[in-house]
């Protein structure tokens, strides 16, 4: 079973931008988080939204450091991801919100840790009204009650 999951993830991580994002928001978030765990910019970049594409291009050509992606509290949460995510919810701006960690008093914590704090979530966007492919916008902090109040479908 683990080999099948790993093989599926490998396919996601190496798929072209057009194909990679024709999948559900939960799978896109998972692929991004696997890239964080591996600290692999090239695994995350295909899932970028239009706004962040320039940033990933700058990392690829060496004019920008990947430190912004992997350092700090958000980077630590991504690097330390334990494989758990909560169901996708949608905010009023149409963004997909996928919690994967908790902002604890002592730093990021796993979802199942019991630590109190806001969720840390992958935020995905669509680049235009016609776009059907989710793109990585950011890692944001979401209050638990705010997440609970978000729509479960688009």
N, C-alpha and C positions, 0 to 999 in steps of 0.2 A: 504494500500500500504506500509506504514512504517513497519507494522508487517511482511510482506512478505520479504522486504529487510533485516530486522533485522534477520529473520529466516535464510535467505540465507547466511548472513554474519556469523551467529553462526555456520552453517555447515562448512563454509570455515575455520573458526578459530579452529575448533576441528577435522579437517580431518587429517589423517596421512600424513606424508611427501610425500610418493609416490603418493597418490591421490590428495593431496592439490595442488601440482605444475603442475598437468595436465590441467591447466587452462590458459587463456590468461594473458599476462604480465600486462594489466591494472587491472585485477581482483586480481592478486597477489599483485601488488602495493597497491591497496585499502585495502586488508586484512592486509598488513603490517602496513599501516597508521592507521587503526582502532586499531591495537595493540599498536601503539605509543600513540594514544589518551587515551587509557585505561591504559597505562603504564604497559602492560602485556607482559612480555618476552615470556611466554608460547604461546601466540597468534602469535608472530613473528617468533619464532624458527623453526616451521615446514617449513617456507618459506626461510630458509637460504640456501646459496649455500655451496658447499663442503668446501671452504676456511673458512667460518665463522662458520661452524658447531662446531668446537672445542671451539670457544668463547662462543657459546650458551650452550654447555655442561658444561663449566666452571661456567657459571652463575647458571645453574641448580644445580650443586653440591656445590655451595657456595664458590668456590675458586676465583671467579671473581665477581665484583660488577656490577649491571646493570646500574650504574651511567654513564658509558661511552656511553651507548645507549640513555639515556633519558636527560642527561645534555648537556650544551653547546648550541651553535646556532642550530646545526642540530637536537638535541633532542627537543629543544624548537619549532622548525618548525614542527616536527612530532607530538608533544603533542598538538600543536595549530591548527592542520589541520582542515579545515572547510568543508571537503567533496568534494572539487573540485580537479580534475586532468585534465591535458591536454592530448591529444592523445599520444599514445606510438610512439616514434621514435627510430630508430636504428642507432648507431654510426658505424664507420668503423671497430671497433673491435667486432661487432656483439652483443653488449650489448643493452638491452632495456632501454630506458630513459623515465621516467614518471614524468614530473614536477608537483609539488603540492603546491609550495609556492614561494615567492620572497625574495631574500636577500636584505632587505631594509636598509637604513642608520640607522634606529632605531631598527633593529632586523628583524626577519622573519615576513613577511606579507602575507596575503591571495592572491591568484592569481587575484581575482577581485578587489583588493584594489586600483589599479591605481598607486601603488608605483613603482618607477623605480628601476632597479637592475637585477641581474642575477636570473635565475630560480634556485630553489632548487629542486632536482629531486631524486626519488628512482632509483637506478641503479640495474638492474637485469642481471644475467649472466647465461650461460649454462655451466655445469661442464666439458663437453667433446663434441666432434663433434657429438656423438650419442645421447646426452642428449636432451630431448624435454621438460624439465621442468625448468621453470625460478626460479632462486634462488637469494635471497637478497644479494647484494654485499655491498652497501653503500648508503649514501645520499651525492650527489655531487652538485657542483655549475656549472651551464651550462649557457653560454652566450646566450642571446635570438637569435642572428643571427646564432650561432652554432646550436641551437636546430632547427631553421627554415630550415637549410641546411641539416639536417639529413634525412635519408630515412624513408618513411612512412610504408614500408614493409620490411620484412627480405629477 
